[in-house]
Amino acid sequence: MEAEKAFEKGEVPIGAVVVYGGKIIARAHNLREERNDPTAHAEILAIQEAAQNIKSWRLKGAAMYVTLEPCPMCAGALVQARIDTLVFGAWDGKAGAAGTLLDITNFPGFNHQLKVFGGVMEQECQEIMRRFFSRLRRN
Amino acid sequence: MEAEKAFEKGEVPIGAVVVYGGKIIARAHNLREERNDPTAHAEILAIQEAAQNIKSWRLKGAAMYVTLEPCPMCAGALVQARIDTLVFGAWDGKAGAAGTLLDITNFPGFNHQLKVFGGVMEQECQEIMRRFFSRLRRN
């Protein structure tokens, strides 16, 4: 649903939620164009909202669900936030940093590693991206 | 000066500026504790301010100057923002992602690479970190 909101705004359709204590505490979608902000990816916005909600930058015990494999910036933010678990939909051959091009979520040298589950609802998550870029090419 | 502002607030003392068209268009320092925001690193805040100033998420032609080698999140943000040049002070053996632990600023698979100059005013930039952590241990 968050990815669909981005789609309707003409943003690359990526959505993310943060779950903590059995509840969704943050929902966000990509707003890079609307905000003119290269950091306004769904994951960054969701992490910021989640941290405000629990009043701590440490999101230990939290899980992020996102429609696309995170880029290096977002994978790095998950490590910074000490998030426990990452679940994502489609793999990203162009910038994926949770296993595809490199793996920032499980880098032995860093002070935090995540449990990662990729390819969950992969078809649906790929499909919205395919729809978006096919519309973009038509226009 | 930005790193000193962070130091005085009890934040890990890291400061960054963005230069564009021969002028400093953004200045920021680490505000992770004050804002309870794991993404509020100096580089992220400086990129956000710079993008607002030029009203574009593409910071092509810009240079970032930062006191410490960026972490994966911040190095990824520099790539996302298409910043041309990164100049940093101290190398970071714990999380450096511009050459030390890994190199996100010059990763062949990504769609953008930066010119990187590390170790500029290295002594001064190391010294403020050393002062901060030695004070932290004393308290």
Interface residues (C-beta under 8 A of the other chain):
Chain A: R32 E33 R35 N36 D37 P38 T39 A40 H41 I44 I47 Q48 A51 Q52 K55 S56 W57 R58 L59 C71 P72 M73 C74 A75 G76 A77 V79 Q80 A81 R82 K94 A95 A97 L101 L102 I104 F107 G109 F110 N111
Chain B: R32 E33 R35 N36 D37 P38 T39 A40 H41 I44 I47 Q48 A51 Q52 K55 S56 W57 R58 L59 C71 P72 M73 C74 A75 G76 A77 V79 Q80 A81 R82 K94 A95 A97 L101 L102 I104 F107 G109 F110 N111
